[in-house]
Amino acid sequence: MTTTPSTITTITNPVLTGMYPDPTWMWDADNNRIAMVNSSFELVPGLPIHVSDDLGRWTHLADAIDEAMARRLLIPFVEDSGGVYAPTLRKVGGKYVIVCTIARIDADAARRGGVSDDELEAAARAEGNFAITAERLEGPWSGPYWIDGAEGIDPDVFEDADGSVYWTQT
């Protein structure tokens, strides 16, 4: 027996017009849709979140980085071509999680801007790697939680069936 799809969706490239590099996506089973987040570098609002039911039509749902989060992530103090790169979106422990790296923080500018040495040290110990979390994709997003001892860029996080959580990156 042959079946035919009841609906055909034509997907035209680009699926999102504008600048949406380094896409990460996940199946959002709670809402029966695909969720995607992209790099936003030093732009605020940042880490745009889009959702789709069919991979052809995308709706901008929210941004994980607002002005307050940008300040906590030290985005106002990044050098040219710095900011947040290559996020990964997952669901861990029942929460949405974005892991990411912030690059090229200018420590002197941050100090002049009122950033404490403790804040700078936490970001440095994590080599800029952090996680932010939310109960809903729409936010609010909490964090950042600097990943002390992380090395490299392009992080990923994985929750195993037994509840163990693993962090990987280059």
Secondary structure, 3 states (H helix, E strand, C coil): CCCCCCCCCCCCCCCCCCCCCCCEEEEECCCCEEEEECCCECCCCEEEEEEECCCCCEEEEEEEECHHHHHHCCHHHEEEEEEEEEEEEEEECCEEEEEEEEEEECHHHHHHCCCCHHHHHHHHHCCCEEEEEECCCCCCCEEEEECCCCCCCCCEEEECCCCCEEEECC
